[in-house]
Amino acid sequence: YEILSRDWSSDVALPILNTTDGVRTLDKIRFAQFDFGSGSQIIFVDGVNNASVFDGTNWHAIDSGNSGGNGNAGGDQALDAPSLVDVFENHIFISGDRTSQSTVAHSAPNDPLTWNVSAGGGQLVTGFKVVQIKPFRDNLFVFGNNSIKKVVPDLIAGFVQEQVTANV
């Protein structure tokens, strides 16, 4: 885990982040570590700023206004201020955006910097405010205050939702 143990001297330019967006105040930073074949990387979310991927050398902000890829990370399926993140089936999943509380978005397969439908990115609308996402075995569980759904891989649709319970 080179990223977590490296010498953080002045050779890496850290991004400047906001501590509030006018509505939410940054109170928790979440992260997920992954390796999709190009080395260990880490993604951070905080509910106020864009998700940020650090590849060991560079920071990449995931922005829904960008076209996706290494020089322009993001895409039309990205959420701009997610507070939840996890890795499932070689995709990055994010949720918890204040403006899209029931949406879970995912990156293109094996590409944390591309979030376009044309490349395999997508969104799932759960029908409830998402409060947590966690993978378990072959499913990604999506938790709401009173409901739980699971996201399962599908050869045709990519990912589909299945109801676990609607009365917790």
Rosetta constraint file for C-alpha pairs under 8 A:
AtomPair CA 1 CA 5 HARMONIC 6.44 0.50
AtomPair CA 1 CA 40 HARMONIC 6.85 0.50
AtomPair CA 2 CA 6 HARMONIC 5.59 0.50
AtomPair CA 2 CA 40 HARMONIC 7.37 0.50
AtomPair CA 2 CA 56 HARMONIC 7.67 0.50
AtomPair CA 3 CA 40 HARMONIC 7.13 0.50
AtomPair CA 3 CA 41 HARMONIC 7.07 0.50
AtomPair CA 3 CA 42 HARMONIC 7.69 0.50
AtomPair CA 3 CA 55 HARMONIC 7.84 0.50
AtomPair CA 3 CA 56 HARMONIC 5.62 0.50
AtomPair CA 8 CA 12 HARMONIC 7.10 0.50
AtomPair CA 12 CA 57 HARMONIC 6.73 0.50
AtomPair CA 12 CA 58 HARMONIC 7.49 0.50
AtomPair CA 13 CA 58 HARMONIC 7.88 0.50
AtomPair CA 14 CA 59 HARMONIC 7.39 0.50
AtomPair CA 15 CA 59 HARMONIC 7.14 0.50
AtomPair CA 17 CA 49 HARMONIC 6.56 0.50
AtomPair CA 18 CA 26 HARMONIC 7.95 0.50
AtomPair CA 18 CA 48 HARMONIC 6.93 0.50
AtomPair CA 18 CA 49 HARMONIC 6.51 0.50
AtomPair CA 19 CA 25 HARMONIC 5.85 0.50
AtomPair CA 19 CA 26 HARMONIC 5.05 0.50
AtomPair CA 19 CA 48 HARMONIC 6.98 0.50
AtomPair CA 20 CA 24 HARMONIC 5.62 0.50
AtomPair CA 20 CA 25 HARMONIC 4.29 0.50
AtomPair CA 20 CA 26 HARMONIC 5.82 0.50
AtomPair CA 20 CA 48 HARMONIC 6.06 0.50
AtomPair CA 21 CA 25 HARMONIC 6.76 0.50
AtomPair CA 21 CA 48 HARMONIC 5.67 0.50
AtomPair CA 21 CA 49 HARMONIC 7.91 0.50
AtomPair CA 24 CA 47 HARMONIC 7.43 0.50
AtomPair CA 24 CA 48 HARMONIC 6.57 0.50
AtomPair CA 25 CA 48 HARMONIC 6.98 0.50
AtomPair CA 26 CA 46 HARMONIC 6.24 0.50
AtomPair CA 26 CA 47 HARMONIC 6.72 0.50
AtomPair CA 26 CA 48 HARMONIC 6.11 0.50
AtomPair CA 27 CA 46 HARMONIC 7.56 0.50
AtomPair CA 28 CA 46 HARMONIC 5.93 0.50
AtomPair CA 29 CA 44 HARMONIC 6.74 0.50
AtomPair CA 29 CA 45 HARMONIC 5.81 0.50
AtomPair CA 29 CA 46 HARMONIC 4.60 0.50
AtomPair CA 29 CA 83 HARMONIC 7.58 0.50
AtomPair CA 30 CA 44 HARMONIC 5.73 0.50
AtomPair CA 30 CA 45 HARMONIC 5.40 0.50
AtomPair CA 30 CA 46 HARMONIC 6.30 0.50
AtomPair CA 30 CA 83 HARMONIC 7.10 0.50
AtomPair CA 30 CA 84 HARMONIC 6.68 0.50
AtomPair CA 30 CA 85 HARMONIC 6.89 0.50
AtomPair CA 31 CA 42 HARMONIC 6.76 0.50
AtomPair CA 31 CA 43 HARMONIC 5.38 0.50
AtomPair CA 31 CA 44 HARMONIC 4.39 0.50
AtomPair CA 31 CA 45 HARMONIC 6.28 0.50
AtomPair CA 31 CA 85 HARMONIC 6.44 0.50
AtomPair CA 31 CA 86 HARMONIC 7.52 0.50
AtomPair CA 32 CA 42 HARMONIC 5.70 0.50
AtomPair CA 32 CA 43 HARMONIC 5.48 0.50
AtomPair CA 32 CA 44 HARMONIC 6.89 0.50
AtomPair CA 32 CA 85 HARMONIC 6.51 0.50
AtomPair CA 32 CA 86 HARMONIC 5.59 0.50
AtomPair CA 32 CA 87 HARMONIC 6.75 0.50
AtomPair CA 33 CA 40 HARMONIC 7.11 0.50
AtomPair CA 33 CA 41 HARMONIC 5.81 0.50
AtomPair CA 33 CA 42 HARMONIC 4.33 0.50
AtomPair CA 33 CA 43 HARMONIC 6.54 0.50
AtomPair CA 33 CA 87 HARMONIC 8.00 0.50
AtomPair CA 34 CA 40 HARMONIC 5.83 0.50
AtomPair CA 34 CA 41 HARMONIC 5.47 0.50
AtomPair CA 34 CA 42 HARMONIC 6.16 0.50
AtomPair CA 34 CA 87 HARMONIC 7.15 0.50
AtomPair CA 35 CA 39 HARMONIC 5.39 0.50
AtomPair CA 35 CA 40 HARMONIC 4.62 0.50
AtomPair CA 35 CA 41 HARMONIC 6.02 0.50
AtomPair CA 36 CA 40 HARMONIC 7.82 0.50
AtomPair CA 36 CA 90 HARMONIC 6.66 0.50
AtomPair CA 36 CA 110 HARMONIC 5.23 0.50
AtomPair CA 36 CA 111 HARMONIC 7.29 0.50
AtomPair CA 37 CA 110 HARMONIC 7.87 0.50
AtomPair CA 39 CA 55 HARMONIC 7.69 0.50
AtomPair CA 40 CA 55 HARMONIC 6.93 0.50
AtomPair CA 40 CA 56 HARMONIC 7.62 0.50
AtomPair CA 41 CA 53 HARMONIC 7.04 0.50
AtomPair CA 41 CA 54 HARMONIC 5.82 0.50
AtomPair CA 41 CA 55 HARMONIC 4.65 0.50
AtomPair CA 41 CA 56 HARMONIC 6.63 0.50
AtomPair CA 42 CA 53 HARMONIC 5.68 0.50
AtomPair CA 42 CA 54 HARMONIC 5.42 0.50
AtomPair CA 42 CA 55 HARMONIC 6.73 0.50
AtomPair CA 43 CA 51 HARMONIC 6.77 0.50
AtomPair CA 43 CA 52 HARMONIC 5.48 0.50
AtomPair CA 43 CA 53 HARMONIC 4.26 0.50
AtomPair CA 43 CA 54 HARMONIC 6.32 0.50
AtomPair CA 43 CA 85 HARMONIC 7.91 0.50
AtomPair CA 44 CA 51 HARMONIC 5.65 0.50
AtomPair CA 44 CA 52 HARMONIC 5.24 0.50
AtomPair CA 44 CA 53 HARMONIC 6.47 0.50
AtomPair CA 44 CA 85 HARMONIC 7.69 0.50
AtomPair CA 45 CA 49 HARMONIC 7.20 0.50
AtomPair CA 45 CA 50 HARMONIC 7.01 0.50
AtomPair CA 45 CA 51 HARMONIC 4.76 0.50
AtomPair CA 45 CA 52 HARMONIC 6.72 0.50
AtomPair CA 45 CA 81 HARMONIC 7.44 0.50
AtomPair CA 45 CA 82 HARMONIC 5.88 0.50
AtomPair CA 45 CA 83 HARMONIC 5.24 0.50
AtomPair CA 45 CA 84 HARMONIC 6.49 0.50
AtomPair CA 45 CA 85 HARMONIC 6.75 0.50
AtomPair CA 46 CA 51 HARMONIC 7.49 0.50
AtomPair CA 46 CA 81 HARMONIC 7.18 0.50
AtomPair CA 46 CA 82 HARMONIC 6.48 0.50
AtomPair CA 46 CA 83 HARMONIC 4.72 0.50
AtomPair CA 46 CA 84 HARMONIC 7.64 0.50
AtomPair CA 47 CA 81 HARMONIC 4.83 0.50
AtomPair CA 47 CA 82 HARMONIC 4.72 0.50
AtomPair CA 47 CA 83 HARMONIC 3.93 0.50
AtomPair CA 47 CA 84 HARMONIC 7.74 0.50
AtomPair CA 47 CA 96 HARMONIC 6.91 0.50
AtomPair CA 47 CA 97 HARMONIC 6.22 0.50
AtomPair CA 47 CA 98 HARMONIC 7.30 0.50
AtomPair CA 48 CA 81 HARMONIC 5.10 0.50
AtomPair CA 48 CA 82 HARMONIC 7.30 0.50
AtomPair CA 48 CA 83 HARMONIC 7.62 0.50
AtomPair CA 49 CA 80 HARMONIC 6.97 0.50
AtomPair CA 49 CA 81 HARMONIC 5.02 0.50
AtomPair CA 49 CA 82 HARMONIC 7.61 0.50
AtomPair CA 50 CA 61 HARMONIC 5.78 0.50
AtomPair CA 50 CA 62 HARMONIC 5.70 0.50
AtomPair CA 50 CA 63 HARMONIC 6.30 0.50
AtomPair CA 50 CA 79 HARMONIC 7.71 0.50
AtomPair CA 50 CA 80 HARMONIC 4.95 0.50
AtomPair CA 50 CA 81 HARMONIC 4.92 0.50
AtomPair CA 50 CA 82 HARMONIC 7.01 0.50
AtomPair CA 51 CA 61 HARMONIC 5.82 0.50
AtomPair CA 51 CA 62 HARMONIC 5.32 0.50
AtomPair CA 51 CA 63 HARMONIC 7.85 0.50
AtomPair CA 51 CA 80 HARMONIC 7.10 0.50
AtomPair CA 51 CA 81 HARMONIC 6.67 0.50
AtomPair CA 51 CA 82 HARMONIC 6.58 0.50
AtomPair CA 52 CA 59 HARMONIC 6.46 0.50
AtomPair CA 52 CA 60 HARMONIC 5.44 0.50
AtomPair CA 52 CA 61 HARMONIC 4.48 0.50
AtomPair CA 52 CA 62 HARMONIC 6.05 0.50
AtomPair CA 53 CA 59 HARMONIC 5.66 0.50
AtomPair CA 53 CA 60 HARMONIC 5.07 0.50
AtomPair CA 53 CA 61 HARMONIC 6.51 0.50
AtomPair CA 53 CA 62 HARMONIC 7.62 0.50
AtomPair CA 53 CA 112 HARMONIC 7.60 0.50
AtomPair CA 53 CA 113 HARMONIC 7.80 0.50
AtomPair CA 54 CA 58 HARMONIC 5.75 0.50
AtomPair CA 54 CA 59 HARMONIC 4.62 0.50
AtomPair CA 54 CA 60 HARMONIC 6.45 0.50
AtomPair CA 55 CA 59 HARMONIC 6.81 0.50
AtomPair CA 60 CA 70 HARMONIC 7.80 0.50
AtomPair CA 60 CA 73 HARMONIC 6.19 0.50
AtomPair CA 60 CA 113 HARMONIC 7.55 0.50
AtomPair CA 61 CA 73 HARMONIC 6.26 0.50
AtomPair CA 61 CA 74 HARMONIC 7.44 0.50
AtomPair CA 62 CA 66 HARMONIC 7.89 0.50
AtomPair CA 62 CA 73 HARMONIC 5.09 0.50
AtomPair CA 62 CA 74 HARMONIC 4.33 0.50
AtomPair CA 62 CA 75 HARMONIC 7.74 0.50
AtomPair CA 62 CA 78 HARMONIC 6.95 0.50
AtomPair CA 62 CA 80 HARMONIC 7.18 0.50
AtomPair CA 62 CA 113 HARMONIC 6.72 0.50
AtomPair CA 63 CA 73 HARMONIC 6.45 0.50
AtomPair CA 63 CA 74 HARMONIC 4.51 0.50
AtomPair CA 63 CA 75 HARMONIC 6.54 0.50
AtomPair CA 63 CA 78 HARMONIC 6.48 0.50
AtomPair CA 63 CA 79 HARMONIC 7.28 0.50
AtomPair CA 63 CA 80 HARMONIC 5.77 0.50
AtomPair CA 64 CA 74 HARMONIC 5.33 0.50
AtomPair CA 64 CA 75 HARMONIC 4.76 0.50
AtomPair CA 64 CA 76 HARMONIC 5.07 0.50
AtomPair CA 64 CA 77 HARMONIC 6.54 0.50
AtomPair CA 64 CA 78 HARMONIC 4.86 0.50
AtomPair CA 64 CA 79 HARMONIC 6.24 0.50
AtomPair CA 64 CA 80 HARMONIC 6.14 0.50
AtomPair CA 64 CA 115 HARMONIC 7.93 0.50
AtomPair CA 65 CA 74 HARMONIC 7.02 0.50
AtomPair CA 65 CA 75 HARMONIC 6.24 0.50
AtomPair CA 65 CA 76 HARMONIC 6.69 0.50
AtomPair CA 66 CA 72 HARMONIC 5.66 0.50
AtomPair CA 66 CA 73 HARMONIC 6.21 0.50
AtomPair CA 66 CA 74 HARMONIC 5.12 0.50
AtomPair CA 66 CA 75 HARMONIC 5.17 0.50
AtomPair CA 66 CA 76 HARMONIC 7.51 0.50
AtomPair CA 67 CA 72 HARMONIC 6.02 0.50
AtomPair CA 67 CA 73 HARMONIC 6.89 0.50
AtomPair CA 67 CA 74 HARMONIC 6.09 0.50
AtomPair CA 67 CA 75 HARMONIC 4.88 0.50
AtomPair CA 67 CA 76 HARMONIC 7.44 0.50
AtomPair CA 67 CA 114 HARMONIC 7.68 0.50
AtomPair CA 67 CA 116 HARMONIC 7.53 0.50
AtomPair CA 68 CA 72 HARMONIC 5.14 0.50
AtomPair CA 68 CA 73 HARMONIC 4.39 0.50
AtomPair CA 68 CA 74 HARMONIC 4.43 0.50
AtomPair CA 68 CA 75 HARMONIC 4.94 0.50
AtomPair CA 68 CA 113 HARMONIC 5.95 0.50
AtomPair CA 68 CA 114 HARMONIC 4.28 0.50
AtomPair CA 68 CA 115 HARMONIC 6.19 0.50
AtomPair CA 68 CA 116 HARMONIC 6.91 0.50
AtomPair CA 69 CA 73 HARMONIC 4.96 0.50
AtomPair CA 69 CA 74 HARMONIC 7.06 0.50
AtomPair CA 69 CA 111 HARMONIC 7.98 0.50
AtomPair CA 69 CA 113 HARMONIC 5.12 0.50
AtomPair CA 69 CA 114 HARMONIC 5.04 0.50
AtomPair CA 70 CA 113 HARMONIC 6.18 0.50
AtomPair CA 72 CA 113 HARMONIC 7.90 0.50
AtomPair CA 73 CA 113 HARMONIC 4.65 0.50
AtomPair CA 73 CA 114 HARMONIC 6.03 0.50
AtomPair CA 73 CA 115 HARMONIC 7.99 0.50
AtomPair CA 74 CA 78 HARMONIC 5.99 0.50
AtomPair CA 74 CA 113 HARMONIC 5.76 0.50
AtomPair CA 74 CA 114 HARMONIC 5.34 0.50
AtomPair CA 74 CA 115 HARMONIC 5.28 0.50
AtomPair CA 74 CA 116 HARMONIC 7.62 0.50
AtomPair CA 75 CA 114 HARMONIC 6.08 0.50
AtomPair CA 75 CA 115 HARMONIC 4.42 0.50
AtomPair CA 75 CA 116 HARMONIC 4.82 0.50
AtomPair CA 76 CA 115 HARMONIC 6.37 0.50
AtomPair CA 76 CA 116 HARMONIC 5.37 0.50
AtomPair CA 76 CA 117 HARMONIC 7.43 0.50
AtomPair CA 77 CA 105 HARMONIC 6.38 0.50
AtomPair CA 77 CA 106 HARMONIC 7.46 0.50
AtomPair CA 77 CA 107 HARMONIC 7.85 0.50
AtomPair CA 77 CA 115 HARMONIC 5.28 0.50
AtomPair CA 77 CA 116 HARMONIC 5.60 0.50
AtomPair CA 77 CA 117 HARMONIC 6.84 0.50
AtomPair CA 77 CA 121 HARMONIC 6.37 0.50
AtomPair CA 77 CA 122 HARMONIC 5.47 0.50
AtomPair CA 77 CA 123 HARMONIC 6.15 0.50
AtomPair CA 78 CA 105 HARMONIC 6.24 0.50
AtomPair CA 78 CA 106 HARMONIC 7.43 0.50
AtomPair CA 78 CA 107 HARMONIC 7.61 0.50
AtomPair CA 78 CA 115 HARMONIC 5.55 0.50
AtomPair CA 78 CA 116 HARMONIC 7.82 0.50
AtomPair CA 79 CA 94 HARMONIC 7.38 0.50
AtomPair CA 79 CA 95 HARMONIC 7.34 0.50
AtomPair CA 79 CA 97 HARMONIC 6.46 0.50
AtomPair CA 79 CA 100 HARMONIC 7.77 0.50
AtomPair CA 79 CA 105 HARMONIC 6.88 0.50
AtomPair CA 80 CA 97 HARMONIC 7.07 0.50
AtomPair CA 81 CA 96 HARMONIC 7.77 0.50
AtomPair CA 81 CA 97 HARMONIC 5.14 0.50
AtomPair CA 81 CA 98 HARMONIC 7.16 0.50
AtomPair CA 82 CA 94 HARMONIC 6.08 0.50
AtomPair CA 82 CA 95 HARMONIC 5.22 0.50
AtomPair CA 82 CA 96 HARMONIC 4.94 0.50
AtomPair CA 82 CA 97 HARMONIC 4.26 0.50
AtomPair CA 82 CA 98 HARMONIC 7.56 0.50
AtomPair CA 83 CA 94 HARMONIC 7.47 0.50
AtomPair CA 83 CA 95 HARMONIC 6.30 0.50
AtomPair CA 83 CA 96 HARMONIC 4.82 0.50
AtomPair CA 83 CA 97 HARMONIC 6.23 0.50
AtomPair CA 84 CA 94 HARMONIC 5.43 0.50
AtomPair CA 84 CA 95 HARMONIC 5.05 0.50
AtomPair CA 84 CA 96 HARMONIC 5.49 0.50
AtomPair CA 84 CA 131 HARMONIC 7.98 0.50
AtomPair CA 84 CA 132 HARMONIC 6.52 0.50
AtomPair CA 84 CA 133 HARMONIC 6.91 0.50
AtomPair CA 85 CA 92 HARMONIC 7.20 0.50
AtomPair CA 85 CA 93 HARMONIC 5.62 0.50
AtomPair CA 85 CA 94 HARMONIC 4.46 0.50
AtomPair CA 85 CA 95 HARMONIC 6.59 0.50
AtomPair CA 85 CA 133 HARMONIC 7.20 0.50
AtomPair CA 86 CA 92 HARMONIC 6.07 0.50
AtomPair CA 86 CA 93 HARMONIC 5.38 0.50
AtomPair CA 86 CA 94 HARMONIC 6.71 0.50
AtomPair CA 86 CA 133 HARMONIC 6.97 0.50
AtomPair CA 86 CA 134 HARMONIC 6.67 0.50
AtomPair CA 86 CA 135 HARMONIC 7.55 0.50
AtomPair CA 87 CA 91 HARMONIC 5.78 0.50
AtomPair CA 87 CA 92 HARMONIC 4.73 0.50
AtomPair CA 87 CA 93 HARMONIC 5.94 0.50
AtomPair CA 87 CA 135 HARMONIC 7.57 0.50
AtomPair CA 88 CA 92 HARMONIC 6.52 0.50
AtomPair CA 88 CA 93 HARMONIC 7.03 0.50
AtomPair CA 88 CA 135 HARMONIC 6.31 0.50
AtomPair CA 88 CA 140 HARMONIC 6.79 0.50
AtomPair CA 89 CA 109 HARMONIC 7.97 0.50
AtomPair CA 89 CA 153 HARMONIC 7.85 0.50
AtomPair CA 90 CA 109 HARMONIC 5.67 0.50
AtomPair CA 90 CA 110 HARMONIC 5.22 0.50
AtomPair CA 91 CA 106 HARMONIC 6.19 0.50
AtomPair CA 91 CA 107 HARMONIC 5.46 0.50
AtomPair CA 91 CA 108 HARMONIC 6.33 0.50
AtomPair CA 91 CA 109 HARMONIC 5.12 0.50
AtomPair CA 91 CA 110 HARMONIC 5.98 0.50
AtomPair CA 91 CA 111 HARMONIC 7.18 0.50
AtomPair CA 91 CA 112 HARMONIC 7.03 0.50
AtomPair CA 92 CA 106 HARMONIC 5.44 0.50
AtomPair CA 92 CA 107 HARMONIC 5.31 0.50
AtomPair CA 92 CA 112 HARMONIC 6.10 0.50
AtomPair CA 93 CA 104 HARMONIC 6.75 0.50
AtomPair CA 93 CA 105 HARMONIC 5.64 0.50
AtomPair CA 93 CA 106 HARMONIC 4.39 0.50
AtomPair CA 93 CA 107 HARMONIC 6.71 0.50
AtomPair CA 94 CA 104 HARMONIC 5.82 0.50
AtomPair CA 94 CA 105 HARMONIC 5.38 0.50
AtomPair CA 94 CA 106 HARMONIC 6.38 0.50
AtomPair CA 95 CA 101 HARMONIC 7.32 0.50
AtomPair CA 95 CA 102 HARMONIC 7.87 0.50
AtomPair CA 95 CA 103 HARMONIC 6.12 0.50
AtomPair CA 95 CA 104 HARMONIC 4.70 0.50
AtomPair CA 95 CA 105 HARMONIC 6.33 0.50
AtomPair CA 95 CA 130 HARMONIC 6.97 0.50
AtomPair CA 95 CA 132 HARMONIC 7.98 0.50
AtomPair CA 95 CA 133 HARMONIC 7.74 0.50
AtomPair CA 96 CA 100 HARMONIC 7.27 0.50
AtomPair CA 96 CA 101 HARMONIC 5.50 0.50
AtomPair CA 96 CA 102 HARMONIC 7.62 0.50
AtomPair CA 96 CA 103 HARMONIC 7.53 0.50
AtomPair CA 96 CA 104 HARMONIC 7.76 0.50
AtomPair CA 96 CA 129 HARMONIC 7.89 0.50
AtomPair CA 96 CA 130 HARMONIC 6.04 0.50
AtomPair CA 96 CA 131 HARMONIC 6.64 0.50
AtomPair CA 96 CA 132 HARMONIC 7.80 0.50
AtomPair CA 97 CA 101 HARMONIC 5.47 0.50
AtomPair CA 97 CA 103 HARMONIC 7.80 0.50
AtomPair CA 101 CA 128 HARMONIC 7.50 0.50
AtomPair CA 101 CA 129 HARMONIC 4.96 0.50
AtomPair CA 101 CA 130 HARMONIC 6.04 0.50
AtomPair CA 102 CA 125 HARMONIC 5.60 0.50
AtomPair CA 102 CA 126 HARMONIC 5.35 0.50
AtomPair CA 102 CA 127 HARMONIC 5.76 0.50
AtomPair CA 102 CA 128 HARMONIC 5.12 0.50
AtomPair CA 102 CA 129 HARMONIC 4.59 0.50
AtomPair CA 102 CA 130 HARMONIC 5.47 0.50
AtomPair CA 103 CA 123 HARMONIC 6.51 0.50
AtomPair CA 103 CA 124 HARMONIC 5.67 0.50
AtomPair CA 103 CA 125 HARMONIC 4.57 0.50
AtomPair CA 103 CA 126 HARMONIC 6.24 0.50
AtomPair CA 103 CA 130 HARMONIC 7.37 0.50
AtomPair CA 104 CA 123 HARMONIC 5.59 0.50
AtomPair CA 104 CA 124 HARMONIC 5.17 0.50
AtomPair CA 104 CA 125 HARMONIC 6.43 0.50
AtomPair CA 104 CA 126 HARMONIC 7.50 0.50
AtomPair CA 104 CA 130 HARMONIC 7.92 0.50
AtomPair CA 105 CA 121 HARMONIC 7.60 0.50
AtomPair CA 105 CA 122 HARMONIC 5.71 0.50
AtomPair CA 105 CA 123 HARMONIC 4.19 0.50
AtomPair CA 105 CA 124 HARMONIC 6.29 0.50
AtomPair CA 106 CA 115 HARMONIC 6.84 0.50
AtomPair CA 106 CA 121 HARMONIC 5.46 0.50
AtomPair CA 106 CA 122 HARMONIC 5.38 0.50
AtomPair CA 106 CA 123 HARMONIC 6.24 0.50
AtomPair CA 107 CA 111 HARMONIC 6.57 0.50
AtomPair CA 107 CA 112 HARMONIC 5.79 0.50
AtomPair CA 107 CA 113 HARMONIC 7.25 0.50
AtomPair CA 107 CA 114 HARMONIC 5.85 0.50
AtomPair CA 107 CA 115 HARMONIC 4.54 0.50
AtomPair CA 107 CA 116 HARMONIC 7.43 0.50
AtomPair CA 107 CA 120 HARMONIC 7.06 0.50
AtomPair CA 107 CA 121 HARMONIC 4.47 0.50
AtomPair CA 107 CA 122 HARMONIC 6.79 0.50
AtomPair CA 108 CA 112 HARMONIC 6.92 0.50
AtomPair CA 108 CA 114 HARMONIC 5.66 0.50
AtomPair CA 108 CA 115 HARMONIC 5.66 0.50
AtomPair CA 108 CA 116 HARMONIC 6.94 0.50
AtomPair CA 108 CA 117 HARMONIC 7.82 0.50
AtomPair CA 108 CA 119 HARMONIC 5.61 0.50
AtomPair CA 108 CA 120 HARMONIC 4.38 0.50
AtomPair CA 108 CA 121 HARMONIC 4.18 0.50
AtomPair CA 108 CA 122 HARMONIC 7.71 0.50
AtomPair CA 109 CA 120 HARMONIC 6.35 0.50
AtomPair CA 109 CA 121 HARMONIC 7.40 0.50
AtomPair CA 114 CA 119 HARMONIC 7.21 0.50
AtomPair CA 114 CA 121 HARMONIC 7.14 0.50
AtomPair CA 115 CA 119 HARMONIC 7.31 0.50
AtomPair CA 115 CA 120 HARMONIC 7.47 0.50
AtomPair CA 115 CA 121 HARMONIC 4.66 0.50
AtomPair CA 115 CA 122 HARMONIC 7.00 0.50
AtomPair CA 116 CA 120 HARMONIC 6.40 0.50
AtomPair CA 116 CA 121 HARMONIC 4.82 0.50
AtomPair CA 116 CA 122 HARMONIC 6.85 0.50
AtomPair CA 117 CA 121 HARMONIC 4.67 0.50
AtomPair CA 117 CA 122 HARMONIC 5.54 0.50
AtomPair CA 120 CA 158 HARMONIC 7.91 0.50
AtomPair CA 124 CA 160 HARMONIC 7.94 0.50
AtomPair CA 124 CA 161 HARMONIC 7.71 0.50
AtomPair CA 126 CA 130 HARMONIC 7.66 0.50
AtomPair CA 126 CA 149 HARMONIC 7.58 0.50
AtomPair CA 126 CA 161 HARMONIC 7.83 0.50
AtomPair CA 128 CA 144 HARMONIC 6.18 0.50
AtomPair CA 128 CA 147 HARMONIC 7.43 0.50
AtomPair CA 129 CA 144 HARMONIC 5.62 0.50
AtomPair CA 129 CA 145 HARMONIC 7.36 0.50
AtomPair CA 130 CA 142 HARMONIC 6.69 0.50
AtomPair CA 130 CA 143 HARMONIC 5.78 0.50
AtomPair CA 130 CA 144 HARMONIC 4.76 0.50
AtomPair CA 130 CA 145 HARMONIC 7.71 0.50
AtomPair CA 131 CA 142 HARMONIC 7.82 0.50
AtomPair CA 131 CA 143 HARMONIC 5.71 0.50
AtomPair CA 131 CA 144 HARMONIC 5.20 0.50
AtomPair CA 131 CA 145 HARMONIC 6.88 0.50
AtomPair CA 132 CA 142 HARMONIC 6.09 0.50
AtomPair CA 132 CA 143 HARMONIC 5.13 0.50
AtomPair CA 132 CA 144 HARMONIC 7.05 0.50
AtomPair CA 133 CA 140 HARMONIC 6.82 0.50
AtomPair CA 133 CA 141 HARMONIC 5.64 0.50
AtomPair CA 133 CA 142 HARMONIC 4.64 0.50
AtomPair CA 133 CA 143 HARMONIC 6.15 0.50
AtomPair CA 134 CA 140 HARMONIC 5.62 0.50
AtomPair CA 134 CA 141 HARMONIC 5.26 0.50
AtomPair CA 134 CA 142 HARMONIC 6.76 0.50
AtomPair CA 135 CA 139 HARMONIC 5.73 0.50
AtomPair CA 135 CA 140 HARMONIC 4.08 0.50
AtomPair CA 135 CA 141 HARMONIC 5.86 0.50
AtomPair CA 136 CA 140 HARMONIC 6.14 0.50
AtomPair CA 136 CA 141 HARMONIC 7.10 0.50
AtomPair CA 138 CA 152 HARMONIC 7.03 0.50
AtomPair CA 139 CA 150 HARMONIC 6.05 0.50
AtomPair CA 139 CA 151 HARMONIC 5.69 0.50
AtomPair CA 139 CA 152 HARMONIC 5.18 0.50
AtomPair CA 139 CA 153 HARMONIC 7.74 0.50
AtomPair CA 140 CA 150 HARMONIC 5.44 0.50
AtomPair CA 140 CA 151 HARMONIC 4.94 0.50
AtomPair CA 140 CA 152 HARMONIC 6.66 0.50
AtomPair CA 141 CA 148 HARMONIC 6.93 0.50
AtomPair CA 141 CA 149 HARMONIC 5.87 0.50
AtomPair CA 141 CA 150 HARMONIC 4.34 0.50
AtomPair CA 141 CA 151 HARMONIC 6.25 0.50
AtomPair CA 142 CA 148 HARMONIC 5.68 0.50
AtomPair CA 142 CA 149 HARMONIC 5.15 0.50
AtomPair CA 142 CA 150 HARMONIC 5.79 0.50
AtomPair CA 142 CA 151 HARMONIC 7.37 0.50
AtomPair CA 143 CA 147 HARMONIC 6.21 0.50
AtomPair CA 143 CA 148 HARMONIC 4.67 0.50
AtomPair CA 143 CA 149 HARMONIC 6.64 0.50
AtomPair CA 144 CA 148 HARMONIC 5.97 0.50
AtomPair CA 145 CA 168 HARMONIC 7.66 0.50
AtomPair CA 146 CA 166 HARMONIC 6.21 0.50
AtomPair CA 146 CA 167 HARMONIC 5.56 0.50
AtomPair CA 146 CA 168 HARMONIC 4.69 0.50
AtomPair CA 147 CA 164 HARMONIC 7.64 0.50
AtomPair CA 147 CA 165 HARMONIC 5.52 0.50
AtomPair CA 147 CA 166 HARMONIC 4.31 0.50
AtomPair CA 147 CA 167 HARMONIC 5.94 0.50
AtomPair CA 147 CA 168 HARMONIC 5.94 0.50
AtomPair CA 148 CA 163 HARMONIC 6.63 0.50
AtomPair CA 148 CA 164 HARMONIC 5.37 0.50
AtomPair CA 148 CA 165 HARMONIC 5.32 0.50
AtomPair CA 148 CA 166 HARMONIC 6.49 0.50
AtomPair CA 148 CA 168 HARMONIC 7.96 0.50
AtomPair CA 149 CA 161 HARMONIC 6.46 0.50
AtomPair CA 149 CA 162 HARMONIC 5.61 0.50
AtomPair CA 149 CA 163 HARMONIC 4.57 0.50
AtomPair CA 149 CA 164 HARMONIC 4.99 0.50
AtomPair CA 149 CA 165 HARMONIC 6.89 0.50
AtomPair CA 150 CA 161 HARMONIC 5.63 0.50
AtomPair CA 150 CA 162 HARMONIC 5.31 0.50
AtomPair CA 150 CA 163 HARMONIC 6.49 0.50
AtomPair CA 150 CA 164 HARMONIC 6.58 0.50
AtomPair CA 151 CA 159 HARMONIC 6.28 0.50
AtomPair CA 151 CA 160 HARMONIC 5.54 0.50
AtomPair CA 151 CA 161 HARMONIC 4.56 0.50
AtomPair CA 151 CA 162 HARMONIC 6.41 0.50
AtomPair CA 152 CA 159 HARMONIC 5.53 0.50
AtomPair CA 152 CA 160 HARMONIC 5.53 0.50
AtomPair CA 152 CA 161 HARMONIC 6.44 0.50
AtomPair CA 152 CA 162 HARMONIC 7.62 0.50
AtomPair CA 153 CA 158 HARMONIC 5.79 0.50
AtomPair CA 153 CA 159 HARMONIC 4.51 0.50
AtomPair CA 153 CA 160 HARMONIC 6.52 0.50
AtomPair CA 154 CA 158 HARMONIC 4.82 0.50
AtomPair CA 154 CA 159 HARMONIC 5.13 0.50
AtomPair CA 154 CA 160 HARMONIC 6.40 0.50
